Amino acid sequence: MSLVVGANAVVDLRILGVASDIPLQPLKRLFAIMWTGLAINVTTGLLLLTAYPTKALTNPDFYVKLSFIALAVYTMYLMNTRVFGDTSLSEAAMIAKGKVMARWSLIFWLGAVGAGRLLSETSRYFFYGHPAGG
């Protein structure tokens, strides 16, 4: 997950004004890393799902995580095509076009990571209920 989220965060934060002396257009190369990271995550995620289907498929948090990932990937696709795909845009135009997408992208990826971290905790709750006396 760190390949896709980390590379995405670099692009998003740069669009939002962090490290503004770094040119934006060369960051387009990070999208190859993002797509590779996503492919690795989908593959390993499917393997985990087949290993423990009940743990994930009965947990509402799993569907929250998948929803956040779907929204984040769609935002990543839009940014790749609309901001970095148009070579005629100046850096200022790229930033103006990508600011809202960059904010939402960070929110969606943080939501996906947070929901993923909660999966182990919520699966215990759904399998075993509340701990007694605690």
Rosetta constraint file for C-alpha pairs under 8 A:
AtomPair CA 1 CA 5 HARMONIC 6.01 0.50
AtomPair CA 1 CA 6 HARMONIC 7.98 0.50
AtomPair CA 1 CA 37 HARMONIC 6.59 0.50
AtomPair CA 1 CA 38 HARMONIC 7.34 0.50
AtomPair CA 1 CA 41 HARMONIC 6.22 0.50
AtomPair CA 2 CA 6 HARMONIC 5.14 0.50
AtomPair CA 2 CA 7 HARMONIC 7.80 0.50
AtomPair CA 2 CA 37 HARMONIC 7.63 0.50
AtomPair CA 3 CA 7 HARMONIC 5.95 0.50
AtomPair CA 3 CA 33 HARMONIC 6.54 0.50
AtomPair CA 3 CA 34 HARMONIC 6.06 0.50
AtomPair CA 3 CA 36 HARMONIC 7.88 0.50
AtomPair CA 3 CA 37 HARMONIC 4.93 0.50
AtomPair CA 3 CA 38 HARMONIC 7.80 0.50
AtomPair CA 4 CA 8 HARMONIC 5.98 0.50
AtomPair CA 4 CA 33 HARMONIC 6.81 0.50
AtomPair CA 4 CA 34 HARMONIC 4.17 0.50
AtomPair CA 4 CA 35 HARMONIC 6.95 0.50
AtomPair CA 4 CA 36 HARMONIC 7.67 0.50
AtomPair CA 4 CA 37 HARMONIC 4.89 0.50
AtomPair CA 4 CA 38 HARMONIC 5.89 0.50
AtomPair CA 5 CA 9 HARMONIC 5.96 0.50
AtomPair CA 5 CA 34 HARMONIC 7.46 0.50
AtomPair CA 5 CA 109 HARMONIC 6.48 0.50
AtomPair CA 6 CA 10 HARMONIC 6.36 0.50
AtomPair CA 7 CA 11 HARMONIC 6.53 0.50
AtomPair CA 7 CA 30 HARMONIC 6.01 0.50
AtomPair CA 7 CA 31 HARMONIC 7.57 0.50
AtomPair CA 7 CA 33 HARMONIC 7.03 0.50
AtomPair CA 7 CA 34 HARMONIC 6.14 0.50
AtomPair CA 8 CA 12 HARMONIC 6.03 0.50
AtomPair CA 8 CA 30 HARMONIC 7.77 0.50
AtomPair CA 8 CA 31 HARMONIC 7.86 0.50
AtomPair CA 8 CA 34 HARMONIC 6.81 0.50
AtomPair CA 8 CA 76 HARMONIC 7.67 0.50
AtomPair CA 8 CA 105 HARMONIC 7.87 0.50
AtomPair CA 8 CA 106 HARMONIC 7.99 0.50
AtomPair CA 9 CA 13 HARMONIC 5.81 0.50
AtomPair CA 9 CA 106 HARMONIC 6.61 0.50
AtomPair CA 10 CA 14 HARMONIC 6.09 0.50
AtomPair CA 11 CA 15 HARMONIC 6.23 0.50
AtomPair CA 11 CA 24 HARMONIC 7.96 0.50
AtomPair CA 11 CA 27 HARMONIC 6.59 0.50
AtomPair CA 11 CA 30 HARMONIC 7.87 0.50
AtomPair CA 11 CA 102 HARMONIC 7.83 0.50
AtomPair CA 12 CA 16 HARMONIC 6.24 0.50
AtomPair CA 12 CA 99 HARMONIC 7.93 0.50
AtomPair CA 12 CA 102 HARMONIC 4.57 0.50
AtomPair CA 12 CA 103 HARMONIC 7.10 0.50
AtomPair CA 12 CA 105 HARMONIC 7.21 0.50
AtomPair CA 12 CA 106 HARMONIC 6.95 0.50
AtomPair CA 13 CA 17 HARMONIC 6.37 0.50
AtomPair CA 13 CA 18 HARMONIC 5.41 0.50
AtomPair CA 13 CA 102 HARMONIC 7.33 0.50
AtomPair CA 14 CA 18 HARMONIC 4.84 0.50
AtomPair CA 14 CA 19 HARMONIC 6.06 0.50
AtomPair CA 14 CA 20 HARMONIC 6.46 0.50
AtomPair CA 14 CA 22 HARMONIC 7.85 0.50
AtomPair CA 14 CA 24 HARMONIC 7.21 0.50
AtomPair CA 15 CA 24 HARMONIC 7.51 0.50
AtomPair CA 15 CA 94 HARMONIC 7.98 0.50
AtomPair CA 15 CA 95 HARMONIC 5.32 0.50
AtomPair CA 15 CA 98 HARMONIC 6.63 0.50
AtomPair CA 15 CA 99 HARMONIC 6.11 0.50
AtomPair CA 15 CA 102 HARMONIC 6.75 0.50
AtomPair CA 16 CA 95 HARMONIC 7.44 0.50
AtomPair CA 16 CA 99 HARMONIC 6.02 0.50
AtomPair CA 16 CA 102 HARMONIC 6.99 0.50
AtomPair CA 16 CA 103 HARMONIC 7.71 0.50
AtomPair CA 23 CA 27 HARMONIC 7.69 0.50
AtomPair CA 23 CA 91 HARMONIC 7.74 0.50
AtomPair CA 24 CA 28 HARMONIC 7.67 0.50
AtomPair CA 24 CA 91 HARMONIC 6.54 0.50
AtomPair CA 25 CA 84 HARMONIC 6.91 0.50
AtomPair CA 25 CA 91 HARMONIC 7.38 0.50
AtomPair CA 27 CA 31 HARMONIC 7.78 0.50
AtomPair CA 28 CA 80 HARMONIC 7.54 0.50
AtomPair CA 28 CA 84 HARMONIC 6.16 0.50
AtomPair CA 29 CA 33 HARMONIC 7.46 0.50
AtomPair CA 30 CA 34 HARMONIC 6.27 0.50
AtomPair CA 31 CA 35 HARMONIC 6.13 0.50
AtomPair CA 31 CA 80 HARMONIC 7.18 0.50
AtomPair CA 32 CA 36 HARMONIC 6.13 0.50
AtomPair CA 33 CA 37 HARMONIC 6.00 0.50
AtomPair CA 34 CA 38 HARMONIC 6.10 0.50
AtomPair CA 35 CA 39 HARMONIC 6.18 0.50
AtomPair CA 36 CA 40 HARMONIC 6.30 0.50
AtomPair CA 37 CA 41 HARMONIC 6.15 0.50
AtomPair CA 38 CA 42 HARMONIC 6.08 0.50
AtomPair CA 39 CA 43 HARMONIC 6.16 0.50
AtomPair CA 40 CA 44 HARMONIC 6.14 0.50
AtomPair CA 41 CA 45 HARMONIC 5.66 0.50
AtomPair CA 42 CA 46 HARMONIC 6.06 0.50
AtomPair CA 43 CA 47 HARMONIC 6.40 0.50
AtomPair CA 44 CA 48 HARMONIC 6.18 0.50
AtomPair CA 45 CA 49 HARMONIC 6.04 0.50
AtomPair CA 46 CA 50 HARMONIC 6.18 0.50
AtomPair CA 47 CA 51 HARMONIC 6.26 0.50
AtomPair CA 48 CA 52 HARMONIC 6.17 0.50
AtomPair CA 48 CA 53 HARMONIC 7.82 0.50
AtomPair CA 49 CA 53 HARMONIC 4.94 0.50
AtomPair CA 49 CA 56 HARMONIC 6.74 0.50
AtomPair CA 52 CA 56 HARMONIC 6.86 0.50
AtomPair CA 53 CA 57 HARMONIC 5.78 0.50
AtomPair CA 54 CA 58 HARMONIC 5.70 0.50
AtomPair CA 55 CA 59 HARMONIC 6.61 0.50
AtomPair CA 55 CA 123 HARMONIC 6.24 0.50
AtomPair CA 56 CA 62 HARMONIC 5.76 0.50
AtomPair CA 56 CA 119 HARMONIC 7.85 0.50
AtomPair CA 56 CA 123 HARMONIC 7.73 0.50
AtomPair CA 57 CA 62 HARMONIC 6.93 0.50
AtomPair CA 59 CA 63 HARMONIC 7.41 0.50
AtomPair CA 59 CA 119 HARMONIC 7.70 0.50
AtomPair CA 59 CA 122 HARMONIC 7.35 0.50
AtomPair CA 59 CA 123 HARMONIC 6.39 0.50
AtomPair CA 59 CA 126 HARMONIC 7.23 0.50
AtomPair CA 60 CA 64 HARMONIC 6.54 0.50
AtomPair CA 61 CA 65 HARMONIC 6.19 0.50
AtomPair CA 61 CA 115 HARMONIC 6.19 0.50
AtomPair CA 61 CA 116 HARMONIC 7.77 0.50
AtomPair CA 61 CA 118 HARMONIC 7.37 0.50
AtomPair CA 61 CA 119 HARMONIC 6.17 0.50
AtomPair CA 61 CA 122 HARMONIC 7.34 0.50
AtomPair CA 62 CA 66 HARMONIC 6.27 0.50
AtomPair CA 62 CA 115 HARMONIC 7.31 0.50
AtomPair CA 62 CA 116 HARMONIC 7.29 0.50
AtomPair CA 62 CA 119 HARMONIC 6.63 0.50
AtomPair CA 63 CA 67 HARMONIC 6.05 0.50
AtomPair CA 64 CA 68 HARMONIC 6.27 0.50
AtomPair CA 64 CA 112 HARMONIC 7.64 0.50
AtomPair CA 64 CA 115 HARMONIC 6.70 0.50
AtomPair CA 65 CA 69 HARMONIC 6.19 0.50
AtomPair CA 65 CA 111 HARMONIC 7.14 0.50
AtomPair CA 65 CA 112 HARMONIC 4.79 0.50
AtomPair CA 65 CA 113 HARMONIC 7.57 0.50
AtomPair CA 65 CA 115 HARMONIC 5.14 0.50
AtomPair CA 65 CA 116 HARMONIC 6.05 0.50
AtomPair CA 66 CA 70 HARMONIC 6.06 0.50
AtomPair CA 66 CA 112 HARMONIC 7.26 0.50
AtomPair CA 67 CA 71 HARMONIC 6.24 0.50
AtomPair CA 67 CA 112 HARMONIC 7.94 0.50
AtomPair CA 68 CA 72 HARMONIC 6.04 0.50
AtomPair CA 68 CA 108 HARMONIC 5.21 0.50
AtomPair CA 68 CA 109 HARMONIC 6.78 0.50
AtomPair CA 68 CA 111 HARMONIC 6.05 0.50
AtomPair CA 68 CA 112 HARMONIC 5.04 0.50
AtomPair CA 69 CA 73 HARMONIC 5.98 0.50
AtomPair CA 69 CA 108 HARMONIC 6.88 0.50
AtomPair CA 69 CA 109 HARMONIC 6.77 0.50
AtomPair CA 69 CA 112 HARMONIC 5.70 0.50
AtomPair CA 70 CA 74 HARMONIC 6.14 0.50
AtomPair CA 71 CA 75 HARMONIC 6.16 0.50
AtomPair CA 71 CA 108 HARMONIC 6.48 0.50
AtomPair CA 72 CA 76 HARMONIC 6.07 0.50
AtomPair CA 72 CA 104 HARMONIC 7.79 0.50
AtomPair CA 72 CA 105 HARMONIC 5.44 0.50
AtomPair CA 72 CA 108 HARMONIC 5.15 0.50
AtomPair CA 72 CA 109 HARMONIC 5.98 0.50
AtomPair CA 73 CA 77 HARMONIC 6.13 0.50
AtomPair CA 74 CA 78 HARMONIC 6.20 0.50
AtomPair CA 75 CA 79 HARMONIC 6.11 0.50
AtomPair CA 75 CA 101 HARMONIC 6.34 0.50
AtomPair CA 75 CA 104 HARMONIC 7.59 0.50
AtomPair CA 75 CA 105 HARMONIC 6.06 0.50
AtomPair CA 76 CA 80 HARMONIC 6.12 0.50
AtomPair CA 76 CA 105 HARMONIC 7.07 0.50
AtomPair CA 77 CA 81 HARMONIC 6.24 0.50
AtomPair CA 78 CA 82 HARMONIC 5.66 0.50
AtomPair CA 78 CA 83 HARMONIC 7.63 0.50
AtomPair CA 79 CA 83 HARMONIC 5.12 0.50
AtomPair CA 79 CA 84 HARMONIC 6.57 0.50
AtomPair CA 79 CA 98 HARMONIC 6.57 0.50
AtomPair CA 79 CA 101 HARMONIC 6.78 0.50
AtomPair CA 80 CA 84 HARMONIC 5.06 0.50
AtomPair CA 80 CA 85 HARMONIC 5.82 0.50
AtomPair CA 81 CA 85 HARMONIC 4.35 0.50
AtomPair CA 81 CA 86 HARMONIC 7.11 0.50
AtomPair CA 82 CA 86 HARMONIC 6.30 0.50
AtomPair CA 82 CA 97 HARMONIC 7.81 0.50
AtomPair CA 83 CA 89 HARMONIC 7.84 0.50
AtomPair CA 83 CA 94 HARMONIC 5.38 0.50
AtomPair CA 83 CA 95 HARMONIC 7.99 0.50
AtomPair CA 83 CA 97 HARMONIC 6.33 0.50
AtomPair CA 83 CA 98 HARMONIC 6.06 0.50
AtomPair CA 84 CA 94 HARMONIC 7.33 0.50
AtomPair CA 89 CA 93 HARMONIC 5.67 0.50
AtomPair CA 89 CA 94 HARMONIC 6.00 0.50
AtomPair CA 90 CA 94 HARMONIC 6.16 0.50
AtomPair CA 91 CA 95 HARMONIC 6.22 0.50
AtomPair CA 92 CA 96 HARMONIC 6.16 0.50
AtomPair CA 93 CA 97 HARMONIC 5.99 0.50
AtomPair CA 94 CA 98 HARMONIC 5.96 0.50
AtomPair CA 95 CA 99 HARMONIC 5.83 0.50
AtomPair CA 97 CA 101 HARMONIC 7.99 0.50
AtomPair CA 98 CA 102 HARMONIC 5.89 0.50
AtomPair CA 99 CA 103 HARMONIC 6.35 0.50
AtomPair CA 100 CA 104 HARMONIC 6.33 0.50
AtomPair CA 101 CA 105 HARMONIC 5.88 0.50
AtomPair CA 102 CA 106 HARMONIC 6.29 0.50
AtomPair CA 103 CA 107 HARMONIC 6.40 0.50
AtomPair CA 104 CA 108 HARMONIC 6.02 0.50
AtomPair CA 105 CA 109 HARMONIC 6.11 0.50
AtomPair CA 106 CA 110 HARMONIC 6.01 0.50
AtomPair CA 107 CA 111 HARMONIC 6.09 0.50
AtomPair CA 108 CA 112 HARMONIC 6.18 0.50
AtomPair CA 109 CA 113 HARMONIC 6.12 0.50
AtomPair CA 110 CA 114 HARMONIC 5.95 0.50
AtomPair CA 111 CA 115 HARMONIC 5.94 0.50
AtomPair CA 112 CA 116 HARMONIC 6.02 0.50
AtomPair CA 113 CA 117 HARMONIC 6.21 0.50
AtomPair CA 114 CA 118 HARMONIC 6.32 0.50
AtomPair CA 115 CA 119 HARMONIC 6.37 0.50
AtomPair CA 116 CA 120 HARMONIC 7.94 0.50
AtomPair CA 117 CA 121 HARMONIC 7.83 0.50
AtomPair CA 118 CA 122 HARMONIC 6.00 0.50
AtomPair CA 119 CA 123 HARMONIC 5.87 0.50
AtomPair CA 120 CA 124 HARMONIC 6.53 0.50
AtomPair CA 121 CA 125 HARMONIC 6.67 0.50
AtomPair CA 122 CA 126 HARMONIC 6.25 0.50
AtomPair CA 123 CA 127 HARMONIC 6.05 0.50
AtomPair CA 124 CA 128 HARMONIC 5.71 0.50
AtomPair CA 124 CA 129 HARMONIC 7.18 0.50
AtomPair CA 125 CA 129 HARMONIC 4.59 0.50
AtomPair CA 125 CA 130 HARMONIC 6.05 0.50
